[in-house]
């Protein structure tokens, strides 16, 4: 499978994840909007990895480590790096319910909207770099 094909597989999943995040926003599920945004960025980064490297992206959820491993981190603005750091805590997949409840209390319509918007912007920015490298 070519690097582009590998990248496209990730981007197919990203498209669905972003759609789910938008649907969850409409229904007021702020915690899960944030989680899906975390997933969108992780998988978009892994897609970029596939375009730039011949090996598979690592099985981890640390956005900054993925971005550094594929050389994208040094191209990011400080604002983008800060966003990566901020959404790190939003990976709730295997968290205890108490953690989820605590995190959910920090989210609302406005914060979820901001996370969703920043996700869309970073996703688009990474897609531009994927196109330049493919």
C-alpha positions in Angstrom: 0.0 0.0 0.0 1.4 3.4 -0.9 1.9 6.2 1.6 -0.9 8.1 0.0 -3.3 5.2 0.4 -2.3 4.8 4.0 -2.9 8.5 4.6 -6.3 8.3 2.9 -7.4 5.5 5.1 -6.9 7.7 8.2 -8.6 10.7 6.5 -11.7 8.6 5.8 -12.0 7.9 9.5 -11.4 11.6 10.2 -14.2 12.7 8.0 -16.7 10.6 9.9 -15.2 11.6 13.3 -15.6 15.3 12.4 -19.2 14.7 11.3 -19.9 12.9 14.6 -18.4 15.8 16.6 -20.6 18.3 14.7 -23.7 16.2 15.3 -22.8 15.8 19.0 -22.5 19.6 19.3 -26.0 20.0 17.9 -27.3 17.7 20.7 -25.4 19.3 23.5 -23.0 16.4 24.3 -20.0 18.7 25.1 -17.7 16.0 26.6 -18.1 13.8 23.5 -17.6 16.7 21.1 -14.3 17.4 22.8 -13.3 13.7 22.7 -14.2 13.4 19.0 -12.1 16.6 18.3 -9.2 14.9 20.1 -9.7 11.9 17.7 -9.9 14.1 14.6 -6.6 15.8 15.4 -4.9 12.5 16.3 -5.9 10.8 13.1 -5.2 13.8 10.9 -1.7 13.8 12.4 -1.3 10.1 11.7 -2.4 10.7 8.1 0.4 13.3 7.8 2.8 10.8 9.3 1.9 8.3 6.6 2.6 10.8 3.8 6.0 11.8 5.3 7.2 8.4 6.6 7.3 4.9 5.4 6.5 3.3 8.8 3.2 3.3 10.5 2.3 5.9 13.0 2.8 4.9 16.6 -0.1 3.5 18.7 -0.3 6.5 21.0 -2.6 9.4 21.7 0.0 12.1 22.4 -0.6 14.6 19.6 2.7 16.4 20.3 4.7 13.2 20.1 3.0 12.2 16.8 3.6 15.7 15.4 7.2 15.7 16.4 7.8 12.2 15.0 6.6 13.2 11.6 8.3 16.7 11.6 5.2 18.7 11.7 5.6 20.1 15.2 8.4 22.5 14.2 6.1 24.0 11.5 3.3 24.7 13.9 2.5 28.1 15.4 2.7 28.5 19.2 -1.1 28.7 19.2 -1.4 25.4 17.4 1.1 23.8 19.8 -0.9 25.2 22.7 -4.1 23.7 21.3 -2.4 20.3 21.0 -1.4 20.5 24.6 -4.9 21.6 25.7 -6.8 18.8 24.0 -4.4 16.2 25.4 -6.7 15.8 28.4 -9.8 15.2 26.2 -8.9 11.6 25.5 -11.6 10.0 27.6 -11.8 6.6 26.0 -10.4 4.6 28.9 -10.9 7.1 31.7 -12.7 6.5 35.0 -16.2 7.9 35.3 -15.1 10.3 38.0 -12.5 11.8 35.6 -15.2 12.1 32.8 -17.6 13.8 35.2 -14.9 16.3 36.3 -13.9 17.0 32.8 -17.6 17.4 31.7 -18.1 20.1 34.3 -15.4 22.2 32.6 -17.2 22.1 29.2 -20.2 24.0 27.9 -21.6 25.2 24.6 -19.0 28.0 24.2 -16.0 25.9 25.1 -17.2 23.0 22.9 -17.7 25.5 20.0 -14.2 26.8 20.5 -12.7 23.3 20.6 -14.6 22.3 17.5 -13.6 25.5 15.6 -9.9 25.1 16.5 -10.1 21.5 15.5 -11.5 22.4 12.1 -8.7 25.0 11.6 -5.9 22.7 12.6 -7.3 19.9 10.6 -7.5 22.1 7.5 -3.9 23.4 8.1 -2.6 19.8 8.3 -4.5 18.8 5.2 -2.8 21.6 3.3 0.6 20.2 4.3 -0.5 16.7 3.3 -1.4 18.0 -0.2 2.0 19.7 -0.4 3.8 16.5 0.5 1.8 14.1 -1.6 
